[in-house]
């Protein structure tokens, strides 16, 4: 104990670029990293083992080094093949006690890069082949030689490339969802694809369980979903990506990949725990394929070593299995179960994966850390707070369960990230919204919100409420409202489809040069009257101040009376009305964003009133 152990290996170290002194009560170690010294053709694997003493830890290092290379007894190799013992067998280049209580030691073993043949399967075999079967050994880190980093070029697109493809600013979260469940027809899955893309989802992937089953054969599904996402993109002006699953037999996998490319898919989902990491590497390296690769962790759970705690020391550290190895293998995004989901990952484990994904040190591009696995929309602000905004959010079940309106649910998903939909543009000729007629546009131009200049301007002002209001409250008669010098407004242009009736509106604050980011409006709905059934991205807060009425929000209907407050979230289908049997007007204040999108009228059957070719409800 107390010795100084100096590493002489070249470390292409993916986490540190400086000299670092590590001290413990048993060992002081000086580690030299980030510089070419003797042994520059070595790659280094850090193992954590359980041992009572330093001598026992050294013995374990010798056993691992021989097991991973020559698989013969140390003495026999040394005496019979001294040159092989010196050049092929791994060398212990670092030793450190990690934990006294748990008897944990970190062993750094250097292997010559020639042991890998510069092939990924053999590289992984040298890293942890036979030793993965042993108890009380875990791979904590891998540091590549430059030769191996050149042999395995890694991700083609990475985080930055994905953001460029979908048109979202780097540093902002991407949103991803999955087509499901297994058992749906091709038509149903294509319909989901269209709705998700219309709602602004960046990446729409097959669920990893969709392969080539009879109810949605692979080629038919890919063609239909590619057509659906292209149709939606043409209508929105965005570039949502559809990523089919490539999980077929190895003798068919690359033909399937060519089909996906020719069909026009925007990315692929791969399951390297099932099809092999080298299948992913081969496609990433293929210039003619040139599509982003999403790595799914199916079957990779058996590779995970978990935290460094007694009884749980095996496999790979979480960030190595779910970030570093996918990165080496060419993945542009890696999916992993998020903390608080249904798979039990801890915050520390998730943070280690994210930090490894976004690291800019080392030979590889950062890749998109993609937490998923049972996330719900209401947890998204929390997740962005603890993991950072530069992640890709994968939400499936919660997007489906929110309401039957998949397009609206998708918009709510995007909105929950706090990301502006600045790249979401819609042509007036598209089916995304209600397009007013020329007659309706003329009516809009005649609206008289600014009739009284006395209340105009960005200055302090007072709108006096008329205590004994005697006006008709009917638009087109005397146009007077409950407030002095403030006129009634037309609620909406008179629509030929009679989507509303018996409603008046008074603009109070926000439309007369005030600098508020919200508008305050007053509505009255006469008995038997109703607002339009509609949806939009902006939010409403509605406060009842007189009478009784009802509000519909999504699938729910509430009774409203004095003091009740209703909130409509982005893309909730909603309507307010006053039953015919009521004796007085239903009146409420409505607070709404100053900058807001145009409402989309909705038919009670669930179809938008703009000749939509298909409903997303």
C-alpha angles and dihedrals in degrees: 000000000000094000123137112236115197121200114223096182125108107245119200083197117198097199111033138040102180143067109276129190114208118194134187135161091266109031137028112201130189110203120195112202139170098029134094112247136147108319096035091153091062126101117205130221120196112212127186114213136175115241137153096220141018090251091055090049090053090050090052090050090055092050092049093047092053096040091054095050123018099008092213133113113283096235093048093052093045093051099037103033107023094163092052089046089055101041108026107033114084119256128222105238101163138029128181136162109236101182133008095196095050095036092235125163132184114222120193110202122186120211125188111250091232089071087072098053082223088277121128098225092052091043090057089045091057092045097055114339108131095007090064086072092058124090124242098026126109133176107233102173144354123210114195127216114235090251092059092044087056092046092051105042094184127205119014097201109014123178095314093050093050091051091051092050094054096036099241122138115257110256094035119103121260119217125222134178138177136239110238168217113031108241099049120123125252090254093053093049092048089051090053089050092053094049094047092049092046089053093055104259108160100208125023111189133184112254105259089246093063108097125133102319121156096249093056110017114204101245095041091048094048093049093048096045093046089053091048095051092045090052091050093046091052089054098044102035090231130114108233113177127226114209116192120201117257104200104127128129113295092247088059101031099090093044087053089050091053090050091052091050094048092046090059104248115165099220142346136237115223132190104207092174085067106026096033133258092257092062087060092045092051093053093044090054094047109102091197092056097049099164129131114260123218114202116217119199097222109149091001091104089086088061094058121104098190123204123343095261132129113282093015103078109121142090123024129325110259096251092049095050098039102033117014100043093044088048092051087047094054105261116155093196132020123207118211137165112269127229110269093025128112097280103064102237114162126234091247092053093049093046091052090055093048094047092051091048094053098041113124094195120096131034100301138081116248112262130213112271104215116192116193139133109119100347117158128210093243091060096054097095089050092049092050089050096053100035101030132247097272095084137097114243117216113197122165120152096036091055090053096043098049094081140320088266103092093179092052091045089053092052090050088052092054092044092052090064092061088237116143115234091225091143093052106099126167128199117228087235093058126096093241096099146009110281112211120227122239089257091053091047089054090052090051091054089056095055110124108210090135097047094121113053093190091081095042124105140059097278137103110288142173124216107204117218113223106237094197101032111183102171122122094243087218120127112240097025109076097333091215122143137198090272126074113252093002117113131211116255132212106264092218135333110285101267121210090225092059092232091166141018143177095026130129128186133204120193108216110167131010107036100072100069097284111147095225118131089222138053125226113212135176123216133189122195116192121216108288091018128119142182120240120282101243149141135211142161097255122082133240132209110195122191119189113221103166141023127352132287145146135254129202117204116174107312094340131092122197133187112233130202137155113328097009116132127206126193123197115199125211113302095001109150104234145169138176124210145164116227115239093241094062117109099211141037120278105231132183145162116240122201114198139167115274091224108050143151126250115270119250112224114229128205115226088245088063097257119124114239096240101084093266109191092220136009123240092199 
